[in-house]
Each structure stands twice: as structure tokens, then as C-alpha cells.
Amino acid sequence: MVSKPGRGLHGQAVEELGRRIMRGDYPPGTVVDPAKFQTELGVSQTVVREALRVLAAKGLLESRQKRGTTIRPRADWNLLDSDLLRWQGSSAPTDGFLGDLAEVRAIVEPAGARLAASRRTPSDLETLRQALDAMAAAGTDADAMVEADLAFHRALLDAAHNELLSRMEVVIEAGLRVRDRIVHGARHFADSIPVHQELLDAVEAGDPDAAVAAVESLLAQATDDLAAVQARKDKEDRAADVATDPPPKETP
């Protein structure tokens, strides 16, 4: 098992096994073999047992006498768990996963912006300004841009001053992190700072309708950016296929 800075063996085992399950390496109903995991991961029985216990708490596994430990149906998984969201989006997210996240963002963020425009405090506005300044300072640093963008949207939900809505940040962060990683990693995206500024201005002015409109513009831009990246990738894949196709045989 490759060592990851900042994580003990237990945390690394949870990460590795969780990613495998989310990837579909072990279909629902599969009986898992803890002894095999010990060998593959190079860890102790105790580490594997504790990792399986954590994954069971997330709804991925269940243990029964005489049946052993099995992968539970996907319908039983705690898909809003922050780790599950991160694992599902960290490798090669499917169109279905990206579509689901986009729909949830379209439901949550406009409502959050509307409340933020009515309830924001001077402290909330300062946090939003700092995040926007960090976005501007990031330049072409994709990692810095991603973190600043996440900070802005997290601050926006917090400015709504609704504890339950703030907890939705795990979903928003998953959607944003996946989108930003794809788009900023490809360095093919529209400048989102102006529309973020529009959103901040609307929240500061206490204009709920303008805040909602600004968020909807942001979401539309996010969709367009992803579509542009995917279109470019498809074009490059087609060009690569043509380049590797064998030349046609000459007819005598």
C-alpha cells in the first residue's frame, strides 16, 4: 500500500478499500476476504478489521454470521458522506455522478444565496471578499484556484445562517472540487471572477433576486466549462484513434 502523508495505516486502509468499492471493484453481494486485504495492503489484521468497521458505518459493508462480510447494495450506501463523495469524484467521475451533483447544486446554492443576501453579516462579507481576492491572486495556479473557489462557496452557504444548509457544503464541495479539478486542470475555462464579484455585490447589497441570478449564471458557466473540456477531450481522442489506425491496404 502506497504511503500517504498525514494518514496512518488505518486511514490509508480505509481510503484504499473505500475507493475500490466505489470504483466497482467488488460488486454488491461480493463476500470480501479480510485475510486477502491484509496481504494486499501489507497491514495487520487489526488495521483491516478497523477499516472494515469504518466502511460498514458508511453503509458499504455488512457482516453476518455464516455469511461473512459482504458489499451492500448501492441503495444502502451513505452517498452524502463526505468520504464517499470524495472517493466517487476523485478518479474518473461518471456523467451520471456529475449530473447528480449539478442538479443538487442548482437546488441548494440559489436558495443559499437568497438567504445570504438577507442575513449576511459584516464578517460574512469579509470572508467572501477574502476568498474572492484569493481567487484573483491564484492566477494560473489550478490548486490555489480550486481552494479559493471552495472557500467562496462555503462562505456563501455559511452566510445563510442555516445550520442544516451549511452542512450541505459536503455535496457542494464534492461537486466543485470535481468540476474545478477537471476544468482548471485542463486550463480551459471562462474567467469566473466577474460573476463571483456580481454575486458578492448582490449579497452585500441585500438583493436576493440578484444573488440568485448571479448563482444561476455561475452554475451555467460551470456546465459550459465542463462541456468545453469534454468536447476538446473527445476531439483529441478521435485524433489519437485516427493516428493509430493502420493504413488501408492497397488494392492490386
N, C-alpha and C positions, 0 to 999 in steps of 0.2 A: 504494500500500500504506500503510495507516494505521500510523504510527509507534507502537511500544510501548516505554514507558520500560524501561531496563535491558537491552534487546536490540539487537544490531547488525543491520545489514541481512541478514546471513547467517541469524541466528537468527529474524528476522521471516519470511524466506522459507520456512524450514523449518516454522515454525508454520502459516503460511497454507496452504502446499501440503499439509502433513500433515492439517490439518483438512478440506480439500477432499476428499482421498482417503477419509478416514474417514467423511465425510458421504455418500459415494457419488456425488460429482460426476463422477468418472471411473470407470466400471465396470471390473472386471478385464478385461484384454486390451486396454484403450484405449492407443493409442500417443500419448504426450504430446509436445508441441512445446516444447522449451526456449525457442525464439525468442518464442513466444507468451507464455510466462511472463515473459520479460524485459519485454515491452511492458506486460502487465497489472500486474505488480508494480512496474515502474519501477526495475528494478535492472540490474546489469551481467550479462554472460554468465558471468563468473567466479562471482558470487554464486549464480546459478541452478544452475550446474554443481556447486558445492559443496553446495547444498541437496539436489539430487537424489542426490548421493553419500551424504549422511546418511540420506535416506529409503530408499535401496537397502539400506543396512546394517541398517535396521529391518525389512527384508523386504517393503516396499511396492512397490518398483520393481525391474526388471531391465533391463539393457542388452545387446543383442546386435547383432552386425554385420548390416547389411542390414535389420534389423527395427526398430532404434532402441530407445528407452526405452519400456517398457510397464508398466502396472499389473499386479502379480502377483495370483494368486488369493488370496482372503482366508485360505485354509488355510495360506498361506506367511507370513502376517504375524506378526511377533513381538508377539502380543497382550498379553504380560506386560511389555512395555517401558513404562516409566513415562510417556513422552510419548504413546504410543498410548492408554493407559488414560485419560489426562487429556483427550486430544482427543475420544475417544469419549464421555466423560461430560460434556464442557463445554458442549455445545449443547443438544440435545434427546434425552437418552438413551432408548433403546427399552426396552420392558418386558423383552425378552429379555436385554439388557445388564444391567439392574438385577437380574433374576432370577439371572443367572450370578454376579454379584458377591455377592448374598445367599447363594448356595449355597457359594461359596468361603469367605466369612466364617464360615459355620456349620461348616465343616470346620476352618479354621485357628484361629480365636480360642478356642474351647473348649479345644483342645489346648494352645495357648499359655498360657491361664490356668491350666491344670492344672500345667504345668511351672513357671510363675511362682510358684505357691503353694509349690512345693518348693524353688526355687532362688533366690528373691529375696534381695537384699542390702539393707542399710540405705540405700544410695544409690538403689537401685531404688524403694524405698518413698517416699523423699523426692521423687523425680521424679514419681511418681504423685500424691502429695499436692499438689505444686505445680500439676500440671495440673488436678486437681480444684478447687483453690482458684481457678484462673483461670476455670474453667467457672462457678463460683458468682459470680465478680466480673463476668462478661460481661453479666449481666442480659439486656436485650433487644438487645444488640449482636450481630447474627447472625454477622458476620465473626469477632468475637472468640470467640464460642461455638464456631464451626467449628474454629478453630485450636487452641483448648484441648482440644476433643474429640479431634482428631487427635493431639495431644501425649500424651494419656492412653493411647490405644490403641497408639501407637508405643512408649511406655514399657512397656506390658504385654507386648508381644512381646519387647522387649529384656530384660525381667526373666526370660524363659525361658532366657536364656543359651545359645541355639542359633543360630549364625550364619546357617544357611540359613533358619530360621524367621523371623529378623529381616528377611531380605531380602523376605519376603512382605509387608512393610509397604507396598510399592508397590501391591499389589492392595487391601489393607485401606484404604489412604489413598484410593484411587480410589473405592471403594465408599462410604466415609464422606463424602468430600467431595461426591459427587453427592447422596447422601441428605440430608446436612446443608444443602446449598445449596437443595434443593427444600423441605425441611421448615421450616428456620429462616427461609428467605426468605418462606415463606407465613405465618410466625408462627402455626402451628397444630401444636402438638406437646405431648406429655406431658413433665412435668418428669423428665429422665433423671438428675439429680444423685443422688437417693436410691439408685438401683440401681447407679450408678457407685461410690457410697460402700460399698454392700454388697460389691461386687467388691473394692475396696481392702481392706476389713476381712477378707475371706476370704483374700486373698493375704497380708496381714500376719499373720494367724493361722496360716498354713501349712496351710489346709484346702482341698485340691484339689477335692473334690466340691462344696463351697460356692462355690468360684471358678467352676467350670464352670456351676453352676446360675445364678449371677449373670450370666455372659456370655450364657447362653441367654435369660434374661429381657430383657437389653438388646437382643438380636437380635430377639426377638418384639416388643418395643416399637418398634424401628426399622421393622419390617414394618407394624405397625399405624399408625404415624405417616404412612408413605407412602400407605397405603390411604386414610386420612382425608383427606389433601391431594388425592389423585386423585378421591375421591368428591365433594369440595367443588368441584373444578375442573369435573368432569362436570356437576354441578348448575348451576354458573354458565354453562357453555357452552349447556346446554339452555335456560336462561332467556334468554340472548342470542339464540339462534335463534328463540325464540318472539317476542321483541320486534321482530325484523327481518322476520318473516314478513308478507307482505301480508295485509290484512284480507280475509275471504271476500267474494266477490261476492254482492250481494243478488239474490235471485230476484224476478223481476217478479210 
